[in-house]
């Protein structure tokens, strides 16, 4: 049994226990666990009031509020309570269970969502897991103790005996303390931990003052034991970096793309990482129109994504019809929510990401007069943006405001460019955007895109990427064949940062001299690129392949160790 620990998990569009890419990836991975009948379960936190309900004011300001939802409508309590020491208190925890069924309906993976919202806890404790990623400091520390230690203890109470704990990002790294308490030996602990690092951004590496950590967990895991597993002496004024705690105590440390492996090895000197490039669930993210199309021409594609290579043989008129139906859904959503008056015949670009500085969400609007010139010369451009900024990320919020202001300026100058912003981005809107755009734009600062998955969803639906050659796209892009790159194609070990103005020039240049002429004047050639996107990308960049690589390259080594330990008297489930 594999215990997959993650801070957020996207289970359904209306269950707000996710904020972005990590949660979406977790949801797709869990679905593939179910489809491939892998013995696994997931442990995450029950975010009672979600991440943030985003509204955009008429002047372009992001307004935030909590996301209220009916927990009992979607999942059931497990009926088991555990207590863990948290500082001077013993707090009670329970969980709700959400089953993820395989596509065939013959297997399911249980997701356990932990919560301290119980009558036996005080009001402060009950509210610890109200909002995802909103609180920092000791509140975040307590949340991660609940996830790591609380999750570990809950599985024991439910009589699960995982042979492996998969720590995604560092948020659940405290479970290593529980393993050390029970197994006593570092070698035995390491054999049961896989750690996947998902981002090279420092804010993802949680750091807490040692005095705060010690004060909260010393009755569960005393300082001597914690120092032992951290493998260096820490003073009370030192910080505990949970990413280092995880990497020092994992048998396998994994990056999420080949490029990210080299970026991460520079962050964690002295450690060699493996990599398993991310993917998306190839059935879940295909639009209804594309599912119908693929089922008509590619028998068995649901079970075997490799078969999507046959997309090149789909008749042009049928492929184009499926795309136009998906595009009409996007146009209808944009026009009904924003009044932007998008037209189905106009070339439409999608850009939807978490809004933060390094993702450069508004880069294409930095020189609006150049964009206007290109659009008026070539036939018109529509751009639909979406994505949330963290409520405390002023740079992200300012970027949303800048998009609004640029859109107003452009509207005053021309009708050849239309810009819209969809608020409250979620799974449902992502599926409409990724299948209905004509081009998917992704332009984060290189080399900070660990992997990325939104462009994979677009490619699955025949939407070509125009993306920075970083993360997964550095592996996937065949220039002019299945999409286009932004900026130079650097060596895997090149950790230099991309240049904003060079990338912007490349975006405008590719649009003017390559992409728009194909779309408006040689659409049959554009269709060939759309088909090649399907034939070359989801065939590899899917979560069935991701899970298979984890099982064969990482998990099976723990099974061998588990059998050896069983011979020594320690038993775990296989």
Rosetta blueprint (number, residue, H / E / L):
1 X L
2 X E
3 X E
4 X E
5 X E
6 X L
7 X L
8 X L
9 X L
10 X L
11 X L
12 X L
13 X L
14 X L
15 X L
16 X L
17 X L
18 X L
19 X L
20 X L
21 X H
22 X H
23 X H
24 X H
25 X H
26 X H
27 X H
28 X H
29 X H
30 X H
31 X H
32 X H
33 X H
34 X H
35 X H
36 X L
37 X L
38 X L
39 X L
40 X E
41 X E
42 X E
43 X E
44 X E
45 X E
46 X L
47 X L
48 X L
49 X L
50 X L
51 X L
52 X L
53 X E
54 X E
55 X E
56 X E
57 X L
58 X L
59 X L
60 X L
61 X L
62 X E
63 X E
64 X E
65 X E
66 X L
67 X L
68 X L
69 X L
70 X L
71 X H
72 X H
73 X H
74 X H
75 X L
76 X E
77 X E
78 X L
79 X L
80 X L
81 X L
82 X E
83 X E
84 X E
85 X E
86 X E
87 X L
88 X L
89 X E
90 X E
91 X E
92 X E
93 X E
94 X E
95 X E
96 X E
97 X E
98 X E
99 X E
100 X E
101 X E
102 X L
103 X L
104 X L
105 X L
106 X L
107 X L
108 X E
109 X E
110 X E
111 X E
112 X E
113 X E
114 X E
115 X E
116 X L
117 X L
118 X L
119 X L
120 X L
121 X L
122 X L
123 X H
124 X H
125 X H
126 X H
127 X L
128 X L
129 X L
130 X L
131 X L
132 X L
133 X L
134 X L
135 X L
136 X L
137 X H
138 X H
139 X H
140 X H
141 X H
142 X H
143 X H
144 X H
145 X H
146 X H
147 X H
148 X H
149 X H
150 X H
151 X H
152 X H
153 X H
154 X H
155 X H
156 X H
157 X H
158 X L
159 X L
160 X L
161 X L
162 X L
163 X L
164 X E
165 X E
166 X E
167 X E
168 X E
169 X L
170 X L
171 X L
172 X L
173 X L
174 X L
175 X H
176 X H
177 X H
178 X H
179 X H
180 X H
181 X H
182 X H
183 X H
184 X L
185 X L
186 X H
187 X H
188 X H
189 X H
190 X H
191 X L
192 X L
193 X E
194 X E
195 X E
196 X E
197 X L
198 X L
199 X L
200 X L
201 X L
202 X H
203 X H
204 X H
205 X L
206 X L
207 X E
208 X E
209 X E
210 X H
211 X H
212 X H
213 X H
214 X H
215 X H
216 X H
217 X H
218 X L
219 X L
220 X L
221 X L
222 X L
223 X H
224 X H
225 X H
226 X H
227 X H
228 X H
229 X H
230 X H
231 X L
232 X L
233 X L
234 X L
235 X L
236 X L
237 X L
238 X L
239 X E
240 X E
241 X E
242 X H
243 X H
244 X H
245 X H
246 X H
247 X H
248 X H
249 X L
250 X L
251 X L
252 X E
253 X E
254 X E
255 X E
256 X L
257 X L
258 X H
259 X H
260 X H
261 X H
262 X H
263 X H
264 X H
265 X H
266 X H
267 X H
268 X L
269 X L
270 X L
271 X L
272 X L
273 X L
274 X E
275 X E
276 X L
277 X L
278 X L
279 X L
280 X E
281 X L
282 X L
283 X L
284 X L
285 X L
286 X L
287 X L
288 X H
289 X H
290 X H
291 X H
292 X H
293 X H
294 X H
295 X H
296 X H
297 X H
298 X L
299 X L
300 X L
301 X L
302 X L
303 X L
304 X L
305 X H
306 X H
307 X H
308 X H
309 X H
310 X H
311 X H
312 X H
313 X H
314 X L
315 X L
316 X H
317 X H
318 X H
319 X H
320 X H
321 X H
322 X H
323 X H
324 X H
325 X H
326 X H
327 X H
328 X H
329 X H
330 X H
331 X H
332 X H
333 X H
334 X H
335 X H
336 X H
337 X H
338 X H
339 X L
340 X L
341 X L
342 X L
343 X L
344 X L
345 X L
346 X L
347 X E
348 X E
349 X E
350 X E
351 X E
352 X E
353 X L
354 X L
355 X L
356 X L
357 X H
358 X H
359 X H
360 X L
361 X L
362 X L
363 X H
364 X H
365 X H
366 X L
367 X L
368 X H
369 X H
370 X H
371 X H
372 X H
373 X H
374 X H
375 X H
376 X H
377 X H
378 X H
379 X L
380 X L
381 X E
382 X E
383 X E
384 X E
385 X E
386 X E
387 X L
388 X L
389 X L
390 X L
391 X L
392 X L
393 X L
394 X H
395 X H
396 X H
397 X H
398 X H
399 X H
400 X H
401 X H
402 X H
403 X H
404 X H
405 X H
406 X H
407 X H
408 X H
409 X H
410 X H
411 X H
412 X H
413 X H
414 X L
415 X L
416 X L
417 X E
418 X E
419 X E
420 X E
421 X E
422 X E
423 X L
424 X L
425 X L
426 X L
427 X H
428 X H
429 X H
430 X H
431 X H
432 X H
433 X H
434 X H
435 X H
436 X H
437 X L
438 X L
439 X E
440 X E
441 X E
442 X E
443 X L
444 X L
445 X L
446 X L
447 X L
448 X L
449 X L
450 X L
451 X L
452 X L
453 X L
454 X H
455 X H
456 X H
457 X H
458 X H
459 X H
460 X H
461 X L
462 X L
463 X L
464 X E
465 X E
466 X E
467 X E
468 X E
469 X L
470 X L
471 X H
472 X H
473 X H
474 X H
475 X H
476 X H
477 X L
478 X L
479 X E
480 X L
481 X L
482 X L
483 X E
484 X E
485 X E
486 X E
487 X L
488 X L
489 X L
490 X L
491 X L
492 X L
493 X L
494 X L
495 X L
496 X L
497 X L
498 X L
499 X L
500 X H
501 X H
502 X H
503 X H
504 X H
505 X H
506 X H
507 X H
508 X H
509 X H
510 X H
511 X H
512 X H
513 X H
514 X H
515 X H
516 X H
517 X H
518 X H
519 X H
520 X H
521 X H
522 X L
523 X H
524 X H
525 X H
526 X H
527 X H
528 X H
529 X H
530 X H
531 X H
532 X H
533 X H
534 X H
535 X H
536 X H
537 X L
538 X L
539 X L
540 X L
541 X L
542 X E
543 X H
544 X H
545 X H
546 X H
547 X H
548 X H
549 X H
550 X H
551 X H
552 X H
553 X H
554 X H
555 X H
556 X H
557 X H
558 X H
559 X H
560 X H
561 X H
562 X H
563 X H
564 X H
565 X H
566 X H
567 X H
568 X L
569 X L
570 X L
571 X L
572 X L
573 X L
574 X L
